[in-house]
């Protein structure tokens, strides 16, 4: 007898529609198995042959956390390329390496948590390096390109499944799991949602991750916009993965719910499908979900819907289609093509901010001094992989110009630390202990990587060890031993020269020197403890801090000045360490360049006027370029950063990066970090009315370009179709070198009825032109690019009138302009007699914030700090007249109603405060108003106003 082959279960039958296959697999899972799938680490179901699965593989600019991989420029650097084709190719390379790495290490996941599409609204945000731009159109263009590369081009199967981060209005690390972003409807629809929406609609996104913060008083992990907005933008299932620890935050830090069962149920019902909490231990979250189900807070259908969305991603990744997945056998890793692409991306990310007197490019025989704290560094960030290859600015210049033509001075302060007893801190010999590179082995959670304890701790002796001290700003120092290892503190509290670089979730390589009596205390920032000297070595402890005298053997500026004086040109490489003073969990305090680096820059400039400043940083700085002939900026450029910089300085490549965000001249130009109202706060290039240090879109070239023959035509839609704005113009390379130009197209409403952007990016294109070559660029734009959110009627509106079309080399360098006339729907008064006023639909406000009307949906407005605030509603039409009004309020306080320019007509007071902020009551008052007026409301006290109605 011959054994029969078991029938193929329907969920593995490639002939069936995916939806039927998902349904089949779902019904085969037990209720408890379905619940277990909702944790980040979904277990295997052996009886069905279903493997374990985890959501989440970091891949922001290369495969992160899992060991060596190709490292591309930081995301903000990719944004600075303004080149979608390049970024798509980077995405392809990254996802290919994800597949190749997974083939040898199944810890590597195919559900990649990337890209970050949070807009770079505020340059002090600690995670500025992770975003692409302050502009939603540019952010979406770059993000769409990256997700298309990550996804692959197969019609059925995805190489990786990208998840967008972080939903929504998330630009602060300070108290990030407790602060609320007050986002008015216009800002929500015209700014924050736009980058997400356009990227999702492009069709290469598998899901999103909610952010830690709250929006309008409600945590993003229970955001109604997941259902009301996100899932209406596509017919494809979208997987929503929580951020790490965020489910617990709903109870533990935000105190939004009383129990974890309530919080988990609310998240799941709002649209969260996968819970990232408690690391690899799923038992706690599974317990919360089961508890919520048993209490009737969740239904089986709620759970099934979330599991179905997760399975949809797994099917698209080919998990259940053995032999059919075209990406299953991908082996391309660290290929010559990937290395070349890393260099190309680093070259295209470099922005030439200033170049006077023809200093750049450098001649072949130039004698160069390269100086500065980052001159011989290739820095990584929290979301980098481990370097396979490394090129610093010094190494790049050595390779390009020759070692004999390049001198180097780092500019560190050479110091010794003398104890109160007269001895000096000393780094003992480490013997033959092999040097370890942080992250080389890979880790699912690198925050758990421990410091080294196999090296001897510091001691003291009569001569001590000369240390390299760097002040990274705000008093934060690093100390480095002569062998290149940084002083670090491990779990045992000992101070060792043990780290190859500062790093880790809690950086253990930074210190502060705090004045004390006749010396200084040395405080370790990671533990908050002071350095002490004991018989068994140097350590940190709660008591008996040592008082040190800082003995400076050589200040950094002396070495810099000496090197600069002996060169034709000095290249000062300044910037930040991505793990210090501005990173995830830590916002920056200032735009200023740290004082240590200002000292080095001044010394170099005084010794040699031919000074080139190269800023290598994750964010903008406010620097004074007046006395500097040349300034460049690049984000941390990955493994090929030094080679790329040297090629640009030498003129092998003409720089063509463009700033993806405004560089402000000083901190005084910045709004409060928590002011998310880009319209009212006049933020970003869209609304900023001051003079920027360098504007959005700025970037110079070694070439010269002419923009000519602008033509703009409007075709109005008919039969319900959308109209189109077609713009064409010619770009000609009038210079003598081949170069890239980034042509930028902006639009502006000439006479808007509401505040609109000063100008807004509508299109861009990066083109390569040989000397004398020209190209005609044509942009076909839907007229929806001219729309704004009409708060009076709760819809997008195309206002009729004149619109200016502007073409230029930056948002402030406009070369061509013309005006077109557009038909549209005029803005009409608010029909308040029929529809009333939702409090959050104001036109202007002072001293208020938007909060949650209920824990499920809706907005209300409250005075900041429970004091007083004002709301203005323009163009309110009372028709033939009203005789009464009502307000829906909670809390305690009063609402004053008046017509702008007139007296208070009614005061409605909540005499007995409601103890529950969500317990609303309706107050009534008699008023008389007719015709169209602007309405002024004054809110007093800790009161929440949800709605105003009119009658009569």
C-alpha atoms as one frame of an Amber mdcrd trajectory, in Angstrom:
protein
   0.000   0.000   0.000   1.147   3.572  -0.736   0.682   6.279   1.911  -1.449
   9.133   0.678   0.033  12.655   0.603  -1.775  14.811   3.157  -3.974  17.421
   1.478  -2.609  20.925   1.319  -4.515  23.067   3.803  -6.297  25.986   2.131
  -4.094  28.558   3.849  -1.118  27.121   1.925  -2.972  26.871  -1.399  -1.493
  29.521  -3.704  -4.503  29.255  -6.007  -6.854  30.768  -3.448  -7.295  34.483
  -2.805  -5.189  35.707   0.092  -8.255  36.774   2.081  -9.646  33.212   1.979
  -6.276  31.797   2.967  -6.072  34.162   5.936  -9.587  33.215   7.017  -8.694
  29.536   6.830  -5.578  29.906   8.962  -7.383  32.127  11.436 -10.147  29.610
  12.043  -7.558  26.870  12.649  -6.019  28.864  15.510  -7.415  28.398  19.012
  -8.604  31.487  20.911  -5.463  31.425  23.063  -3.207  31.046  20.019  -4.856
  34.093  18.477  -4.252  36.123  21.615  -0.599  35.053  21.656  -0.179  36.412
  18.118  -0.883  39.925  19.392   2.477  40.274  21.134   5.535  41.457  19.214
   7.060  38.000  19.583   4.317  35.734  18.223   5.058  32.099  19.057   5.212
  29.212  16.624   2.187  26.955  16.190   3.925  23.668  15.563   0.795  21.623
  14.912   0.073  23.847  11.882   3.663  24.272  10.788   3.460  28.017  11.471
   6.776  29.565  12.481   7.388  32.155  15.161   7.200  35.764  13.971   8.271
  39.070  15.379   7.292  42.530  14.353  10.017  45.121  14.269  13.390  45.243
  12.569  15.078  48.620  12.696  16.306  49.686   9.254  16.334  53.473   9.178
  19.509  53.863   7.111  20.780  50.317   7.032  20.041  47.156   8.996  20.384
  48.132  12.647  21.172  46.299  15.866  21.862  42.905  14.268  25.603  43.244
  13.708  27.651  44.444  10.735  25.752  45.787   7.712  26.084  48.513   5.118
  25.617  51.881   6.832  24.110  54.666   4.718  23.767  58.359   5.678  21.335
  59.248   8.436  17.743  59.782   7.367  18.040  63.575   7.514  21.002  63.205
   5.164  18.933  61.129   2.761  16.344  63.902   2.940  19.056  66.397   1.997
  19.656  64.555  -1.285  16.180  65.543  -2.554  16.585  62.475  -4.769  13.821
  59.886  -4.769  15.568  57.554  -7.202  18.649  57.400  -4.999  16.637  56.827
  -1.832  14.611  54.066  -3.508  17.871  52.317  -4.395  19.052  52.696  -0.800
  15.806  51.077   0.338  16.379  48.220  -2.093  19.892  47.653  -0.765  18.778
  47.774   2.871  15.910  45.324   2.363  18.156  43.027   0.347  20.593  42.932
   3.256  17.699  42.276   5.642  16.839  39.198   3.594  20.462  38.082   3.353
  21.012  38.498   7.092  17.807  36.658   7.932  18.995  33.693   5.877  21.782
  33.171   8.429  20.130  34.610  11.554  16.401  34.142  12.042  16.388  36.846
  14.717  16.449  39.349  11.839  12.857  40.343  11.100  11.182  41.171   7.786
   8.691  43.633   9.278  10.924  46.716   9.248  10.096  49.688  11.445  11.099
  52.386   9.022  11.015  55.092   7.763  10.349  57.891  10.224   8.005  60.435
   8.664   7.665  62.801  11.599   8.166  66.294  10.243  11.252  68.194  11.391
   9.158  71.029  12.773  11.605  72.012  15.502  15.399  71.707  15.115  15.980
  71.081  18.834  14.071  67.795  18.683  16.458  65.090  19.839  15.482  62.734
  17.018  15.939  65.248  14.215  18.360  62.792  12.587  15.548  60.278  12.017
  13.265  62.448   9.879  13.576  63.656   6.321  12.329  67.239   6.274  10.216
  69.956   7.850   8.084  69.934   4.693   5.324  67.316   4.313   5.636  67.056
   0.516   9.391  66.448   0.573   9.065  64.084   3.536   6.424  62.053   1.741
   8.399  61.956  -1.517  11.516  60.618   0.222   9.563  58.248   2.482   7.604
  56.878  -0.457  10.822  56.224  -2.343  12.362  54.442   0.641   9.278  52.283
   1.276   9.124  51.310  -2.394  12.714  50.181  -2.172  12.045  48.286   1.046
   8.933  46.654  -0.377  10.362  45.566  -3.728   8.618  45.603  -7.078   7.007
  42.157  -7.187   3.229  42.481  -7.615   2.460  39.901  -4.914   5.394  39.412
  -2.580   7.175  42.006  -0.475  10.913  41.908   0.198  10.261  43.558   3.579
   7.142  45.101   5.111   7.778  48.727   6.151   6.021  50.394   9.071   5.956
  54.200   9.268   6.982  55.912  12.518   5.735  57.688  14.662   2.014  58.463
  14.486   1.382  61.438  15.225   2.640  65.035  15.847   5.724  63.797  17.670
   8.652  66.229  17.931   9.777  66.243  21.533  11.698  63.808  23.713  11.270
  65.786  26.915   8.577  63.927  28.906   7.552  62.351  25.618   5.221  59.751
  27.120   3.341  62.370  29.129   3.173  65.515  26.984   0.266  66.326  24.710
   0.675  67.983  21.318  -2.105  70.514  20.825  -2.887  70.201  17.130  -5.635
  72.356  15.650  -7.588  70.891  12.703  -5.806  72.971  10.062  -2.381  71.890
  11.295  -3.580  68.294  11.545  -4.881  68.109   7.969  -2.496  70.473   6.194
   0.701  69.452   7.978   0.952  66.444  10.283  -1.302  63.986   8.457  -0.054
  64.864   4.989   3.298  63.099   5.135   1.663  59.904   6.398  -1.258  60.067
   3.994   0.690  60.557   0.767   3.124  57.796   1.700   0.363  55.328   2.587
  -1.586  56.153  -0.565   1.508  55.325  -2.645   0.914  51.681  -1.757   4.216
  50.429  -0.322   3.444  50.706   3.389   2.503  47.745   5.569   1.550  49.727
   8.665   2.344  52.453  11.156   3.632  52.765  14.709   1.905  55.174  17.094
   4.156  57.576  18.994   4.645  57.793  22.745   3.052  61.226  23.091  -0.539
  62.331  23.368  -2.332  64.433  20.744  -5.033  66.781  21.980  -4.976  65.109
  25.371  -5.360  61.550  24.092  -2.528  58.983  23.803  -1.624  58.108  20.244
  -2.053  54.441  21.067  -5.808  55.024  21.389  -5.987  57.585  18.598  -9.324
  57.751  16.755  -7.391  58.917  13.694  -6.150  55.352  13.155  -9.678  54.450
  12.057 -10.990  57.848  10.955  -7.968  58.744   8.829  -5.228  56.119   8.380
  -7.345  53.129   7.412  -9.488  55.147   5.001  -6.467  55.941   2.807  -6.017
  52.429   1.418  -7.999  49.262   0.814  -5.037  47.162   1.971  -4.857  45.978
   5.593  -2.444  48.059   7.661  -0.654  46.607  10.672  -0.392  48.966  13.638
   2.516  48.071  15.945   2.827  49.732  19.324   6.051  51.453  20.285   8.160
  49.681  22.876   6.620  49.894  26.343   3.858  52.225  25.202   0.982  49.875
  26.155   2.162  49.958  29.783   2.593  53.739  29.625  -1.167  54.159  29.223
  -1.471  53.208  32.895   1.956  53.633  34.438   3.102  57.076  33.248   0.120
  58.627  31.468  -2.456  57.385  34.001  -5.026  57.531  31.228  -6.642  54.245
  32.278  -6.960  52.674  35.700  -6.096  49.118  34.677  -3.929  47.493  32.040
  -6.913  45.463  30.869  -8.843  48.650  30.089  -5.824  50.190  28.375  -5.112
  47.114  26.269  -8.740  46.802  25.207  -8.952  50.477  24.266  -5.755  50.217
  22.202  -6.942  47.149  20.363 -10.348  48.647  19.628  -8.689  51.874  18.414
  -6.632  49.877  15.943  -3.391  48.622  17.553  -2.698  45.088  16.302   0.660
  44.161  17.822   1.847  44.995  21.325   5.553  45.729  21.873   6.007  45.463
  25.626   8.068  43.553  28.203  10.698  42.553  25.635  10.577  38.933  24.520
   8.344  37.946  27.459   4.827  37.922  26.083   3.136  36.546  29.190   2.235
  39.909  30.751   0.587  41.304  27.620  -1.168  38.022  26.927  -2.522  38.181
  30.461  -3.821  41.717  29.894  -5.555  40.723  26.648  -7.112  37.627  28.175
  -8.217  39.651  31.177  -9.826  42.261  28.934 -11.586  39.514  26.978 -12.818
  37.799  30.114 -14.157  41.110  31.470 -16.097  41.726  28.278 -13.930  44.691
  27.272 -12.909  42.878  24.090 -14.800  40.557  21.794 -13.479  37.638  19.800
 -14.065  39.703  16.662 -11.820  42.495  18.005  -9.001  40.005  18.475  -9.601
  38.268  15.156  -9.426  41.527  13.225  -6.033  42.345  14.696  -4.707  38.849
  14.012  -6.042  39.024  10.462  -4.079  42.211   9.791  -0.895  40.665  11.128
  -1.393  37.562   9.010  -1.899  39.747   5.956   1.645  41.050   6.369   3.040
  37.560   6.845   1.329  36.321   3.692   2.689  39.247   1.689   6.171  38.355
   2.922   5.756  34.890   1.407   5.937  33.011   4.687   3.314  30.450   3.714
   4.261  30.108   0.036   7.226  27.771   0.002   9.109  28.009  -3.266   7.117
  30.961  -4.583   8.734  33.829  -2.677  11.122  35.516  -5.153  13.131  37.048
  -2.316  13.632  33.876  -0.279  17.109  33.146  -1.600  18.502  36.684  -1.685
  22.151  36.619  -0.641  23.406  40.085  -1.664  25.221  41.557   1.308  28.035
  44.112   1.447  28.352  43.914  -2.312  30.500  46.278  -4.385  27.255  47.816
  -5.601  26.115  48.469  -2.027  29.453  50.056  -1.155  29.288  52.272  -4.225
  25.721  53.244  -3.356  26.754  54.171   0.199  29.387  56.503  -1.242  26.974
  57.973  -3.799  24.392  58.651  -1.092  27.003  60.291   1.145  28.151  62.493
  -1.754  24.632  63.550  -2.671  23.809  64.412   0.954  26.534  67.062   1.266
  25.224  70.641   1.239  27.486  73.537   0.291  26.155  76.400   2.406  28.694
  79.077   1.462  31.603  79.363  -0.968  33.143  82.800  -1.451  36.306  83.694
  -3.305  36.570  80.407  -5.126  38.178  78.608  -2.178  36.420  75.412  -3.160
  37.077  73.120  -4.856  40.616  72.658  -3.586  43.499  72.482  -6.029  45.398
  69.219  -6.373  48.555  70.602  -4.737  46.812  72.179  -1.754  48.435  71.613
   1.628  45.535  70.824   3.939  45.207  70.878   7.696  42.173  68.906   8.794
  41.259  69.677  12.379  38.408  69.291  14.794  36.728  66.795  17.069  35.081
  64.942  14.168  38.009  65.150  11.743  38.973  61.522  12.354  35.590  60.136
  13.339  32.907  58.103  11.584  30.087  58.397  14.086  27.106  56.081  14.333
  23.715  56.700  15.918  21.241  54.634  17.884  19.657  53.221  14.699  22.900
  52.402  12.863  24.278  48.994  12.099  27.839  48.066  12.966  30.376  49.339
  10.445  31.811  46.928   7.911  33.855  49.726   6.366  34.911  53.066   7.749
  36.035  56.325   6.208  36.698  59.443   8.268  37.340  62.923   6.834  41.047
  62.513   7.625  41.194  59.141   5.910  39.282  60.461   2.919  41.646  63.419
   2.507  44.679  61.162   2.918  43.402  58.929   0.139  42.472  61.785  -2.164
  45.319  64.288  -1.666  48.071  62.070  -0.252  49.258  61.611   3.310  52.185
  63.971   2.732  49.867  66.900   1.931  47.526  66.502   4.918  48.218  67.339
   8.557  45.861  66.633  11.442  44.994  68.055  14.854  41.999  66.737  16.708
  41.693  69.644  19.112  40.993  67.698  22.271  42.193  69.162  25.553  45.049
  67.026  26.877  44.518  66.731  30.625  45.409  64.855  33.775  43.167  64.525
  36.821  45.006  65.000  40.126  43.423  63.741  43.323  43.321  65.624  46.604
  46.161  63.370  47.775  48.448  64.431  44.913  48.197  61.264  42.810  46.802
  61.180  39.265  44.185  58.998  37.633  45.935  56.280  35.647  44.780  53.832
  32.997  46.442  50.479  33.656  47.744  48.233  30.912  44.984  45.986  29.647
  47.146  43.082  28.602  46.073  41.004  25.618  42.324  41.429  26.111  40.723
  41.634  22.688  39.011  44.874  21.864  35.240  44.564  21.523  33.163  46.719
  19.216  29.793  47.659  20.653  26.983  45.856  18.818  29.209  43.634  16.688
  27.351  40.533  17.800  23.882  41.967  17.231  21.096  42.269  19.756  17.316
  42.285  19.582  17.451  44.991  22.239  20.811  46.815  22.288  19.645  48.719
  25.350  20.460  45.552  27.266  24.087  45.366  26.115  26.325  45.527  29.174
  29.615  47.356  29.525  32.890  45.476  29.653  34.144  44.161  32.962  37.104
  42.162  31.633  39.430  45.167  31.738  41.137  46.510  34.879  39.583  49.599
  36.471  41.435  52.892  36.666  43.907  53.364  39.466  46.086  56.266  40.649
  49.834  56.756  40.565  52.416  59.499  40.723  52.365  60.404  37.016  48.937
  59.321  35.831  47.652  59.059  32.280  47.100  61.966  29.912  43.470  61.871
  28.791  41.770  63.455  25.797  38.926  65.628  27.098  36.078  66.774  24.861
  33.309  69.069  26.049  30.323  68.253  23.841  28.329  71.190  25.182  26.096
  71.813  28.186  28.993  70.602  30.380  28.889  67.026  29.088  32.400  65.572
  28.725  34.068  62.475  27.401  37.516  61.303  28.498  39.585  59.067  26.254
  42.700  57.057  27.022  45.786  57.194  24.768  44.841  53.862  23.163  41.534
  55.332  21.956  39.261  53.728  24.531  36.734  55.937  26.332  36.351  55.984
  30.085  33.147  54.115  30.855  31.250  52.697  33.818  29.983  49.112  33.807
  27.348  47.488  35.996  29.846  46.907  38.798  30.397  50.670  39.117  34.074
  50.555  38.158  35.546  53.194  35.886  37.493  51.628  33.021  38.924  52.688
  29.683  36.640  50.212  27.975  34.461  51.650  25.189  35.324  52.063  21.531
  32.776  54.938  21.305  30.144  56.578  23.496  26.875  54.749  23.022  24.057
  52.709  24.465  20.530  53.517  25.564  21.982  55.092  28.693  25.378  56.440
  27.689  28.007  55.315  30.180  30.902  57.328  28.724  29.928  60.887  29.692
  30.835  62.907  32.764  30.470  66.403  34.209  33.112  68.423  36.037  31.348
  70.286  38.802  33.203  73.066  40.682  33.774  72.181  44.330  35.919  74.107
  46.804  39.363  74.340  45.181  38.741  71.739  42.515  36.062  69.716  40.781
  33.873  66.738  41.433  33.600  64.334  38.501  30.005  63.166  38.117  29.117
  60.240  35.894  25.982  61.214  33.945  24.747  57.677  33.302  24.415  56.821
  36.988  24.347  60.294  38.503  27.069  59.217  40.915  30.434  60.791  41.617
  33.812  59.278  40.887  35.634  58.087  43.974  39.111  56.677  44.500  39.285
  53.538  46.608  41.965  51.020  47.443  40.536  48.553  44.927  40.353  51.067
  42.079  38.370  54.016  40.748  34.597  53.712  40.786  31.375  55.669  41.086
  29.554  55.739  44.388  26.937  57.637  46.351  29.404  58.919  48.933  32.974
  60.118  49.408  33.447  61.846  46.062  37.002  62.654  45.096  37.941  66.301
  44.546  40.052  66.562  41.400  42.296  69.258  40.049  42.097  69.494  36.260
  45.647  69.854  34.951  45.672  70.925  31.313  48.774  69.842  29.453  47.667
  71.332  26.148  44.399  73.051  25.233  42.978  71.873  21.943  43.190  75.238
  20.227  46.988  75.247  20.482  47.331  72.125  18.365  44.708  73.378  15.933
  46.373  76.761  15.481  49.754  75.149  14.871  48.401  72.820  12.204  46.320
  75.563  10.569  49.234  77.985  10.323  51.324  75.572   8.309  48.701  74.781
   5.656  47.272  76.454   2.580  43.739  75.630   3.694  42.383  74.433   7.008
  39.303  72.229   7.097  37.571  72.384  10.475  35.277  69.396  11.013  32.790
  70.162  13.793  29.450  68.741  14.838  27.853  66.332  17.262  28.186  62.855
  18.626  24.739  61.309  17.922  24.630  59.718  21.365  25.231  62.958  23.292
  23.116  66.111  23.721  20.364  65.445  21.222  19.136  61.893  20.609  16.190
  59.679  21.409  15.058  60.517  24.986  16.976  63.845  24.978  16.199  67.102
  23.207  18.841  69.738  22.577  18.927  72.889  24.670  20.334  75.260  22.038
  21.243  75.729  18.379  24.693  76.997  19.363  27.843  75.113  18.480  29.438
  73.809  21.706  31.962  76.210  23.209  34.859  73.757  22.840  34.286  73.604
  19.099  33.824  77.372  18.848  37.276  77.708  20.443  38.783  75.440  17.816
  37.028  77.247  14.961  38.218  80.656  16.177  41.777  79.387  16.582  41.829
  77.928  13.085  40.378  81.078  11.530  42.837  83.322  13.369  45.770  81.225
  12.197  44.585  80.823   8.603  41.880  82.881   6.861  41.422  80.106   4.290
  39.173  78.181   6.643  36.529  75.712   5.495  33.982  74.765   8.146  32.460
  71.323   7.671  29.543  70.651   9.990  28.855  66.944  10.434  25.706  66.776
  12.483  22.279  65.316  12.938  20.665  68.755  13.089  21.162  72.445  12.266
  23.466  74.786  14.144  23.385  78.553  14.519  26.901  79.463  13.420  28.297
  82.803  12.271  29.519  82.289   8.696  30.533  85.903   8.033  34.293  85.426
   8.412  34.354  81.969   6.867  34.886  81.726   3.107  33.323  78.248   2.867
  30.833  76.239   4.926  29.407  72.776   4.259  26.964  70.587   6.133  26.341
  66.883   6.000  24.511  64.531   8.282  26.572  61.658   9.633  27.235  60.035
   6.307  27.678  56.381   7.136  30.532  54.156   6.125  31.679  56.259   3.132
  31.367  59.679   4.757  35.055  60.607   4.644  35.592  59.505   1.063  32.496
  61.430  -0.043  33.583  64.613   1.714  37.081  64.455   0.218  35.684  64.006
  -3.287  33.417  67.029  -2.868  36.237  69.192  -1.472  38.440  68.145  -4.389
  35.772  68.898  -6.981  35.476  65.296  -8.176  31.806  65.733  -7.342  29.928
  69.013  -7.420  27.844  69.316  -4.238  24.102  69.407  -4.791  22.524  68.548
  -1.451  19.821  70.942  -0.306  18.711  71.792   3.211  15.620  69.799   4.168
  14.794  72.208   6.986  15.254  75.842   7.919  18.492  76.805   9.655  17.555
  79.547  12.115  19.980  82.297  13.089  19.473  81.994  16.848  17.461  80.364
  19.590  15.346  83.530  19.732  13.807  82.552  16.381  12.469  79.279  17.748
   9.024  78.632  19.192   8.590  76.636  22.352   9.431  72.997  21.737   5.894
  71.968  22.681   4.176  74.552  20.460   2.873  72.378  17.627   0.840  75.132
  15.977   2.985  75.795  12.913   0.411  78.294  11.643  -0.161  80.377  14.754
   3.466  80.042  15.827   4.756  81.019  12.342   6.998  77.942  12.194   9.074
  76.328   9.441   9.766  77.961   6.101   6.034  77.776   5.410   5.219  80.526
   7.902   8.467  81.864   9.409   8.705  85.611   8.765  12.217  86.262  10.062
  15.543  86.045   8.273  16.908  82.495   8.419  20.602  81.765   8.647  20.126
  79.436   5.671  16.682  78.860   4.154  14.852  75.645   3.399  16.045  74.224
   0.083  19.350  76.117   0.157  22.483  74.576  -1.277  25.193  75.811  -3.613
  27.075  74.141  -6.461  30.398  74.385  -8.267  28.295  74.816 -11.380  25.994
  77.635 -12.454  22.443  77.258 -13.679  19.896  79.369 -15.514  16.150  78.895
 -15.118  14.088  80.102 -18.068  10.871  79.792 -20.080   8.407  79.387 -17.256
   4.955  78.339 -18.386   2.037  77.565 -16.083  -1.447  76.467 -17.148  -4.548
  75.525 -15.202  -7.023  72.960 -16.465 -10.158  73.048 -14.383 -11.790  69.725
 -13.661 -15.088  68.887 -15.278 -17.692  66.285 -14.564 -16.509  65.950 -10.999
 -12.894  65.313 -12.007 -10.006  67.087 -10.344  -8.288  69.877 -12.212  -4.590
  70.104 -12.903  -1.821  72.692 -12.727   0.866  72.094 -15.340   4.163  73.923
 -14.918   7.174  73.710 -17.200  10.498  75.517 -17.371  14.010  75.004 -18.647
  17.174  74.518 -16.597  20.535  75.095 -18.291  24.012  74.423 -16.943  25.784
  77.677 -17.782  28.927  76.735 -15.884  32.055  74.831 -16.852  31.622  71.661
 -14.784  29.069  68.884 -14.853  26.804  69.245 -11.863  23.408  68.457 -10.370
  20.747  71.101  -9.915  17.730  70.674  -7.669  14.947  72.649  -9.304  12.277
  73.640  -6.793   8.682  74.590  -7.540   6.662  76.522  -4.979   3.098  77.867
  -4.919   1.490  80.674  -2.947  -2.047  81.972  -2.565  -1.898  85.673  -3.451
  -4.844  86.977  -1.445  -6.085  84.188   0.830  -9.024  84.551   3.169  -7.168
  82.686   5.944  -3.446  82.578   6.842  -1.666  80.467   4.233   2.005  79.529
   3.748   4.365  82.221   2.496   5.235  79.634  -0.131   4.869  75.883  -0.220
   6.872  73.222  -2.038   4.773  71.669  -4.781   7.443  69.802  -6.710  11.163
  69.320  -7.121  13.552  67.459  -9.356  17.262  66.710  -9.127  18.874  66.660
 -12.568  22.432  66.104 -13.782  23.612  68.413 -16.553  26.884  68.646 -18.469
  28.256  72.136 -19.204  25.994  73.832 -21.730  23.297  71.171 -21.471  19.670
  72.066 -20.865  16.538  70.156 -19.915  12.866  71.033 -19.817  11.131  70.027
 -16.624   7.378  69.555 -16.501   5.275  69.143 -13.370   1.646  68.043 -13.541
   0.067  68.768 -10.197  -3.491  68.138  -9.029  -5.193  71.332  -7.983  -5.572
  69.747  -4.544  -2.023  70.994  -3.825  -3.638  74.429  -3.470  -6.295  73.367
  -0.970  -6.529  74.219   2.704  -8.626  72.821   5.540 -11.794  74.861   5.955
 -12.517  74.715   9.687 -15.867  76.423   9.149 -17.203  73.451   7.211 -14.819
  70.614   8.125 -13.483  69.921   4.637 -10.620  70.625   2.269 -11.373  73.643
   0.098  -9.911  75.023  -3.094 -10.367  78.753  -2.841 -10.784  80.673  -6.112
  -8.357  83.427  -6.957  -4.772  84.149  -7.936  -1.938  81.778  -7.118   1.705
  82.550  -7.635   3.925  79.881  -9.175   7.570  80.265  -8.168  10.650  78.437
  -9.458  14.026  78.698  -7.825  17.089  77.218  -6.204  15.688  77.463  -2.679
  12.605  78.711  -0.873  14.174  82.186  -0.775  16.163  82.122  -4.037  13.329
  82.489  -6.527  14.401  82.836 -10.169  11.065  82.719 -12.035   7.504  83.563
 -11.124   4.124  83.848 -12.733   0.494  83.955 -11.626  -2.395  81.677 -12.525
  -6.101  82.088 -11.895  -7.934  79.190 -10.327 -11.642  78.577 -10.075 -12.818
  77.107  -6.853 -15.408  77.270  -4.137 -15.440  80.552  -2.219 -15.178  80.427
   1.539 -18.618  81.005   2.973 -19.602  82.121   6.483 -20.077  79.551   9.194
 -23.767  78.579   9.441 -23.645  78.720  13.229 -27.387  78.958  13.656 -27.728
  75.504  12.133 -24.404  73.864  12.980 -23.085  75.673  16.027 -19.357  75.804
  16.734 -17.027  72.986  17.716 -14.574  74.596  20.112 -11.483  73.207  18.393
 -12.516  74.713  15.033 -11.284  78.174  15.971  -9.486  80.517  13.606  -7.279
  82.062  16.282  -6.509  81.311  19.897  -4.523  82.712  22.763  -3.621  80.843
  25.919  -5.523  77.619  25.231  -4.843  74.012  24.340  -6.907  71.291  22.743
  -7.770  68.318  24.940  -9.805  65.136  24.591 -13.563  65.472  24.758 -13.881
  61.791  25.631 -11.349  58.989  25.918 -12.561  57.612  22.600 -12.960  60.583
  20.258 -13.660  64.281  19.949 -11.892  67.464  21.012 -12.458  70.165  23.579
 -10.551  73.351  24.439  -9.267  74.445  27.836  -7.230  77.418  29.119  -3.561
  76.653  29.654  -2.929  75.985  33.300  -6.593  76.486  34.118  -6.256  80.293
  33.953  -7.863  82.057  30.986  -7.763  81.819  27.213  -9.440  83.225  24.129
 -10.908  81.766  20.950 -11.810  83.639  17.754 -14.201  82.237  15.159 -14.323
  84.310  11.988 -17.304  84.796   9.712 -20.106  83.401  11.842 -23.488  83.780
  10.133 -26.365  84.125  12.589 -28.862  84.490   9.753 -31.964  86.517  10.563
 -31.061  86.299  14.224 -30.617  84.111  17.308 -32.018  84.633  20.779 -30.169
  82.023  22.786 -26.951  80.084  23.061 -25.664  76.992  24.827 -22.266  75.605
  25.748 -21.222  72.028  26.461 -18.667  72.234  29.254 -16.958  70.148  31.908
 -14.788  71.038  34.882 -15.314  74.442  36.432 -15.239  78.060  35.288 -17.019
  80.287  32.819 -17.417  81.130  29.125 -17.838  84.738  28.017 -19.477  85.363
  24.638 -19.045  88.495  22.591 -18.862  89.679  19.015 -15.394  90.909  18.116
 -15.169  94.630  18.887 -18.271  94.579  21.089 -19.169  94.055  24.746 -19.648
  90.732  26.500 -23.177  89.611  25.640 -23.381  86.570  27.904 -21.392  84.836
  30.634 -22.156  81.176  31.205 -20.774  79.866  34.501 -20.490  76.326  35.743
 -21.324  77.055  39.371 -20.877  73.460  40.522 -17.716  71.996  38.970 -17.974
  68.507  37.561 -15.533  66.192  39.256 -15.056  64.178  36.077 -13.381  66.071
  33.202 -15.458  64.002  30.787 -18.792  64.685  32.479 -20.210  67.441  30.291
 -23.162  69.587  31.077 -25.035  72.089  28.932 -25.441  75.706  30.029 -27.859
  78.154  28.407 -28.049  81.931  28.120 -30.072  84.506  26.231 -28.208  86.421
  23.530 -29.183  88.480  20.529 -27.172  88.428  17.298 -27.989  88.602  13.598
 -26.004  88.648  10.355 -22.309  87.789   9.979 -19.832  88.540  12.772 -16.575
  87.273  14.229 -17.180  85.557  17.560 -14.927  85.998  20.577 -15.025  83.501
  23.452 -13.103  83.926  26.689 -12.625  80.815  28.814 -11.837  81.223  32.487
 -10.811  78.568  34.962 -10.128  74.829  34.608 -12.980  74.421  32.181 -13.311
  72.273  29.061 -15.431  73.680  26.265 -16.569  71.163  23.661 -19.254  72.966
  21.701 -21.307  76.131  21.365 -24.861  76.089  20.004 -27.299  78.817  18.998
 -31.084  78.879  18.818 -34.015  81.135  18.133
